[in-house]
Amino acid sequence: MELLIEYLPLLIPIILIELALGVTALIHVLRHPHYKFGNKPVWIVVVLFVQIIGPVVYFVFGRGEE
C-alpha cells in the first residue's frame, strides 16, 4: 500500500489522460460513420478494452473521412 501511495502523484495524471483519450475516442467512434479499417462495433471494443493503446490506434488508423 505504501508503494501505491508513493507513486500516486505519477499515476493520477496518467489515469486522467487515459480516461480523457478513451472518452474522446469513444465519442468520435459513435458520431462518425466512415472508417478506414473495420466497422463501428470493432472500434468500440478496441477503444474500450485495449486501454491506452486502443484510443491511440483508433486515432492513428481508424478515423475515416469526416
N, CA, C and O of each residue as an XYZ file, in Angstrom:
264
protein
N       0.813     -1.189      0.000
C       0.000      0.000      0.000
C       0.865      1.266      0.000
O       0.521      2.262     -0.636
N       1.970      1.214      0.707
C       2.865      2.370      0.744
C       3.443      2.672     -0.635
O       3.643      3.832     -0.995
N       3.707      1.616     -1.401
C       4.239      1.796     -2.749
C       3.225      2.519     -3.634
O       3.591      3.392     -4.421
N       1.955      2.152     -3.503
C       0.903      2.814     -4.268
C       0.797      4.290     -3.899
O       0.672      5.145     -4.776
N       0.847      4.587     -2.613
C       0.776      5.977     -2.150
C       1.988      6.767     -2.640
O       1.879      7.951     -2.958
N       3.128      6.111     -2.697
C       4.345      6.774     -3.153
C       4.249      7.172     -4.632
O       4.704      8.249     -5.016
N       3.659      6.306     -5.455
C       3.561      6.565     -6.890
C       2.259      7.238     -7.306
O       2.052      7.479     -8.496
N       1.388      7.542     -6.373
C       0.102      8.155     -6.685
C       0.219      9.486     -7.439
O      -0.558      9.705     -8.368
N       1.143     10.380     -7.092
C       1.263     11.628     -7.871
C       1.623     11.393     -9.346
O       1.295     12.221    -10.195
N       2.279     10.302     -9.651
C       2.600      9.965    -11.033
C       1.422      9.269    -11.714
O       1.184      9.487    -12.902
N       0.693      8.446    -10.990
C      -0.397      7.664    -11.568
C      -1.643      8.494    -11.878
O      -2.310      8.234    -12.879
N      -1.968      9.464    -11.063
C      -3.189     10.246    -11.260
C      -3.211     10.953    -12.619
O      -4.218     10.844    -13.319
N      -2.160     11.670    -13.034
C      -2.209     12.296    -14.368
C      -2.294     11.267    -15.504
O      -2.971     11.506    -16.504
N      -1.621     10.142    -15.356
C      -1.677      9.101    -16.390
C      -3.087      8.548    -16.511
O      -3.577      8.345    -17.622
N      -3.739      8.304    -15.397
C      -5.107      7.791    -15.406
C      -6.058      8.815    -16.013
O      -6.935      8.453    -16.798
N      -5.899     10.081    -15.662
C      -6.765     11.124    -16.219
C      -6.583     11.274    -17.730
O      -7.559     11.453    -18.459
N      -5.346     11.202    -18.196
C      -5.080     11.283    -19.634
C      -5.691     10.085    -20.344
O      -6.292     10.236    -21.408
N      -5.545      8.901    -19.767
C      -6.122      7.695    -20.360
C      -7.641      7.796    -20.466
O      -8.218      7.446    -21.495
N      -8.285      8.274    -19.406
C      -9.738      8.414    -19.427
C     -10.194      9.451    -20.452
O     -11.153      9.217    -21.187
N      -9.517     10.581    -20.504
C      -9.885     11.621    -21.464
C      -9.706     11.130    -22.903
O     -10.560     11.379    -23.754
N      -8.620     10.446    -23.170
C      -8.365      9.919    -24.508
C      -9.398      8.865    -24.883
O      -9.888      8.846    -26.012
N      -9.729      7.994    -23.946
C     -10.726      6.955    -24.208
C     -12.107      7.525    -24.462
O     -12.794      7.088    -25.386
N     -12.525      8.493    -23.660
C     -13.844      9.114    -23.843
C     -13.896      9.871    -25.170
O     -14.894      9.797    -25.886
N     -12.839     10.589    -25.497
C     -12.790     11.319    -26.762
C     -12.873     10.360    -27.952
O     -13.610     10.614    -28.905
N     -12.128      9.275    -27.899
C     -12.159      8.291    -28.988
C     -13.532      7.639    -29.089
O     -14.032      7.433    -30.195
N     -14.147      7.311    -27.965
C     -15.465      6.682    -27.984
C     -16.513      7.625    -28.569
O     -17.352      7.197    -29.361
N     -16.476      8.874    -28.197
C     -17.408      9.861    -28.756
C     -17.204      9.976    -30.263
O     -18.175     10.052    -31.016
N     -15.959      9.988    -30.702
C     -15.677     10.080    -32.137
C     -16.192      8.846    -32.872
O     -16.763      8.968    -33.955
N     -15.998      7.671    -32.302
C     -16.493      6.439    -32.924
C     -18.012      6.492    -33.074
O     -18.546      6.140    -34.126
N     -18.696      6.925    -32.042
C     -20.150      6.925    -32.061
C     -20.734      7.977    -33.008
O     -21.841      7.793    -33.513
N     -20.028      9.052    -33.253
C     -20.566     10.146    -34.078
C     -20.229     10.042    -35.555
O     -20.956     10.599    -36.377
N     -19.153      9.350    -35.928
C     -18.707      9.349    -37.323
C     -18.933      7.978    -37.968
O     -18.504      6.954    -37.436
N     -19.614      7.973    -39.120
C     -19.969      6.699    -39.751
C     -18.914      6.119    -40.696
O     -19.040      4.958    -41.084
N     -17.896      6.860    -41.077
C     -16.938      6.383    -42.081
C     -15.600      6.049    -41.421
O     -15.036      6.857    -40.684
N     -15.107      4.840    -41.703
C     -13.854      4.371    -41.123
C     -12.962      3.803    -42.213
O     -13.448      3.234    -43.190
N     -11.653      3.960    -42.042
C     -10.709      3.402    -42.997
C     -10.648      1.882    -42.870
O     -10.698      1.171    -43.874
N     -10.541      1.388    -41.646
C     -10.414     -0.052    -41.409
C     -11.469     -0.487    -40.407
O     -11.643      0.162    -39.375
N     -12.173     -1.569    -40.690
C     -13.122     -2.135    -39.727
C     -14.453     -1.410    -39.709
O     -14.763     -0.599    -40.581
N     -15.228     -1.732    -38.684
C     -16.534     -1.103    -38.541
C     -16.727     -0.618    -37.109
O     -15.862     -0.821    -36.258
N     -17.849      0.015    -36.851
C     -18.096      0.674    -35.575
C     -17.999     -0.260    -34.365
O     -17.314      0.102    -33.408
N     -18.640     -1.444    -34.339
C     -18.532     -2.312    -33.154
C     -17.094     -2.737    -32.843
O     -16.704     -2.836    -31.680
N     -16.318     -2.984    -33.892
C     -14.916     -3.374    -33.677
C     -14.145     -2.237    -33.012
O     -13.389     -2.469    -32.068
N     -14.330     -1.008    -33.498
C     -13.612      0.129    -32.926
C     -14.070      0.431    -31.505
O     -13.262      0.859    -30.681
N     -15.340      0.219    -31.204
C     -15.813      0.427    -29.832
C     -15.108     -0.537    -28.882
O     -14.670     -0.137    -27.803
N     -14.998     -1.807    -29.281
C     -14.304     -2.798    -28.444
C     -12.835     -2.430    -28.284
O     -12.298     -2.515    -27.179
N     -12.178     -2.025    -29.361
C     -10.761     -1.654    -29.293
C     -10.569     -0.468    -28.354
O      -9.678     -0.485    -27.505
N     -11.398      0.555    -28.502
C     -11.248      1.766    -27.688
C     -11.511      1.471    -26.208
O     -10.800      1.984    -25.344
N     -12.512      0.661    -25.909
C     -12.880      0.431    -24.510
C     -11.998     -0.589    -23.796
O     -11.720     -0.429    -22.607
N     -11.556     -1.631    -24.493
C     -10.897     -2.728    -23.807
C      -9.391     -2.814    -24.024
O      -8.735     -3.632    -23.378
N      -8.833     -2.018    -24.890
C      -7.383     -2.016    -25.097
C      -6.856     -0.697    -24.556
O      -6.433      0.164    -25.327
N      -6.876     -0.538    -23.311
C      -6.590      0.655    -22.529
C      -5.921      1.795    -23.283
O      -6.546      2.344    -24.191
N      -4.729      2.173    -22.977
C      -4.090      3.363    -23.545
C      -3.851      3.203    -25.047
O      -4.000      4.167    -25.797
N      -3.495      2.036    -25.484
C      -3.139      1.820    -26.885
C      -4.369      1.863    -27.793
O      -4.260      2.306    -28.936
N      -5.535      1.415    -27.320
C      -6.742      1.367    -28.139
C      -7.145      2.708    -28.713
O      -7.307      2.813    -29.929
N      -7.316      3.749    -27.892
C      -7.667      5.061    -28.459
C      -6.594      5.624    -29.389
O      -6.916      6.266    -30.389
N      -5.334      5.390    -29.070
C      -4.250      5.880    -29.929
C      -4.317      5.183    -31.284
O      -4.193      5.836    -32.320
N      -4.512      3.861    -31.286
C      -4.630      3.116    -32.541
C      -5.823      3.622    -33.346
O      -5.739      3.761    -34.567
N      -6.922      3.893    -32.668
C      -8.101      4.406    -33.372
C      -7.806      5.740    -34.049
O      -8.120      5.920    -35.226
N      -7.204      6.676    -33.315
C      -6.946      7.990    -33.894
C      -5.894      7.942    -35.001
O      -5.919      8.782    -35.900
N      -4.980      6.987    -34.958
C      -3.959      6.886    -35.993
C      -4.488      6.160    -37.234
O      -4.263      6.612    -38.357
N      -5.198      5.026    -37.035
C      -5.585      4.185    -38.167
C      -7.089      4.179    -38.474
O      -7.464      3.995    -39.632
N      -7.941      4.368    -37.498
C      -9.361      4.123    -37.701
C     -10.197      5.294    -38.160
O     -11.275      5.098    -38.722
N      -9.737      6.486    -37.939
C     -10.529      7.655    -38.322
C     -10.719      7.691    -39.825
O      -9.762      7.560    -40.589
N     -11.926      7.865    -40.230
C     -12.227      7.944    -41.655
C     -12.436      9.381    -42.082
O     -12.144     10.317    -41.338
N     -12.932      9.534    -43.257
C     -13.246     10.849    -43.784
C     -14.390     11.448    -42.986
O     -15.359     10.749    -42.690
N     -14.306     12.690    -42.638
C     -15.381     13.333    -41.861
C     -16.298     14.114    -42.739
O     -17.254     14.717    -42.251
